[in-house]
Amino acid sequence: MSHISHLTSNKNYAIIVAGGSGSRMQSDVPKQFLLLKGKPVLMHTIAAFDNSAVKPQIILVLHPDFHAYWEQLCAAHNFNIPHELVNGGETRFYSVKNGLDIIPDNVEAIIAIQDAVRPLTGEQIINESYKYAAEHGNAITAVKSRDSVRQLKNDSSESLLRYEIYLVQTPQTFQLSQIKKAYLQPYNAKFTDDASLVEETGEKIHLIEGSYRNIKITFPEDLAIAEVLLKSP
């Protein structure tokens, strides 16, 4: 297919991880393929990176069962943004690892890892994530909690200081050597995201400001919210 590319020497990459079975969306179609303003959610996510000043090479990690379906969607929607299609793994950990494995080790690249179902990531966040990671090693997009937070342990809850709590989003962006080293570690369920993997290697994690608009499409109501946000400036 003409939109599928092969990696070149570009030093910016985006690994877009498309997992999910659609179960929480009460849908037989995985949530990355559901329509948002007439186009699959995943196409909005890819376009956000392609439209950025960074314009990274895009690696789409997708379960092999859905490769043919994705090709059909690209043809039906005349979607021709170049991207490399890679097989997804059993878990998100292995999916990201598969994406990283096709990037040569000997390049000084910056890698953003993005949820396929965050279609509203703004250009300013994308550009800043690459710039900050290039200077500091990594850049983890996050927003302050708007709600009071309590932690439950052993049937007892305690209040946490809201202004100290950040909700992590994507992109999570890293210098290639840093993220590749992190993914040499064996899989462990305690690794909830890429930042936790990198932190385990002893690296300091740097937060950059995200956006409350940068929502993740997880439940049916999220799709309706995204529709409204796309209509607003």
WOBEL-V329838 format. One record per run of one state. SS is the DSSP state (helix for helix, strand for strand, loop for the rest). FROM is the first residue (numbers start at 1). TO is the last residue. If there is no record, write none. Layout:
# WOBEL-V329838
ss=SS from=FROM to=TO
ss=SS from=FROM to=TO
This chain:
# WOBEL-V329838
ss=loop from=1 to=3
ss=strand from=4 to=4
ss=loop from=5 to=11
ss=strand from=12 to=18
ss=loop from=19 to=30
ss=helix from=31 to=33
ss=loop from=34 to=34
ss=strand from=35 to=36
ss=loop from=37 to=38
ss=strand from=39 to=40
ss=helix from=41 to=50
ss=loop from=51 to=56
ss=strand from=57 to=62
ss=loop from=63 to=63
ss=helix from=64 to=76
ss=loop from=77 to=82
ss=strand from=83 to=87
ss=loop from=88 to=91
ss=helix from=92 to=101
ss=loop from=102 to=109
ss=strand from=110 to=115
ss=loop from=116 to=122
ss=helix from=123 to=136
ss=loop from=137 to=137
ss=strand from=138 to=144
ss=loop from=145 to=148
ss=strand from=149 to=153
ss=loop from=154 to=155
ss=strand from=156 to=160
ss=loop from=161 to=161
ss=helix from=162 to=164
ss=loop from=165 to=165
ss=strand from=166 to=175
ss=helix from=176 to=182
ss=loop from=183 to=193
ss=helix from=194 to=200
ss=loop from=201 to=206
ss=strand from=207 to=209
ss=loop from=210 to=219
ss=helix from=220 to=231
ss=loop from=232 to=233
